[in-house]
Amino acid sequence: MYLCTMDDHQSALVEAGQMLPLMEAFYTIQGEGAHTGRAAYFIRVGGCDVGCHWCDVKESWNADLHPPTRVEDIVDGAAEYSKTIVVTGGEPFMWNMVPLTDALHAKGISIHVETSGAYPLSGSWDWVCLSPKKTMPPKDEFYAAANELKVIVYNKHDLKWAEEHAAKVNDSCLLYLQPEWSRRDEVMPLITEFVMKNPRWQVSLQTHKYLGIP
């Protein structure tokens, strides 16, 4: 799965989840979904083959570009900043997340994850944000695990597609519609009209982009 030049020992650690292709880690304000406005430390893991054409972090797709980093080093960096960690990507579940979540929980840290659900669930999470993509639909296990369903709206058809996924999640799951950034002016009227007619849904905005922060 990971093709970066590594010796056999490093390869074994990556396969076991003891090392991860870390793209970046940073302390900021959560800009989207249920926890908008809260301080959080983001761990962005490289590697994704879901292939969303509108993805704004395409540099995360190729795991080979991001150095395999020991989980211990990732956790030490995170613990300095926040009691809330958001693991994102890329697609985090291309990798074994058990060592990372175990190590973070051992330090009393609350762990959130943002995922397409395209790969099997691993690790222990305090909050699961499921953001399904048409190119690779979620595994069934994510519908039961999701605390938050966040559907990116690029066109009108995405609203119908969102309802199809909302019918599969658990009753306590929060539902969000978020405009794709480059088409926000076109789709926001569709989203606001839909939410007003279907008030179980809420609007999510990429507020960090409005604030000019990561």
Stockholm file with secondary structure:
# STOCKHOLM 1.0

chainA/1-214         MYLCTMDDHQSALVEAGQMLPLMEAFYTIQGEGAHTGRAAYFIRVGGCDVGCHWCDVKESWNADLHPPTRVEDIVDGAAEYSKTIVVTGGEPFMWNMVPLTDALHAKGISIHVETSGAYPLSGSWDWVCLSPKKTMPPKDEFYAAANELKVIVYNKHDLKWAEEHAAKVNDSCLLYLQPEWSRRDEVMPLITEFVMKNPRWQVSLQTHKYLGIP
#=GR chainA/1-214 SS CCCSSCCHHHHHHHHHTSEEEEEEEEEEECCSGGGTTCEEEEEEECCCCSCCTTCSCGGGSCGGGSCEEEHHHHHHHHHTTCSEEEEESSCGGGSCCHHHHHHHHHTTCEEEEEECCCSCCCSCCSEEEECCBTTBCCCTHHHHHCSEEEEEESSTHHHHHHHHHHTTSCTTCEEEEEECGGGHHHHHHHHHHHHHHSTTEEECCCHHHHHTCC
#=GC SS_cons         CCCSSCCHHHHHHHHHTSEEEEEEEEEEECCSGGGTTCEEEEEEECCCCSCCTTCSCGGGSCGGGSCEEEHHHHHHHHHTTCSEEEEESSCGGGSCCHHHHHHHHHTTCEEEEEECCCSCCCSCCSEEEECCBTTBCCCTHHHHHCSEEEEEESSTHHHHHHHHHHTTSCTTCEEEEEECGGGHHHHHHHHHHHHHHSTTEEECCCHHHHHTCC
//
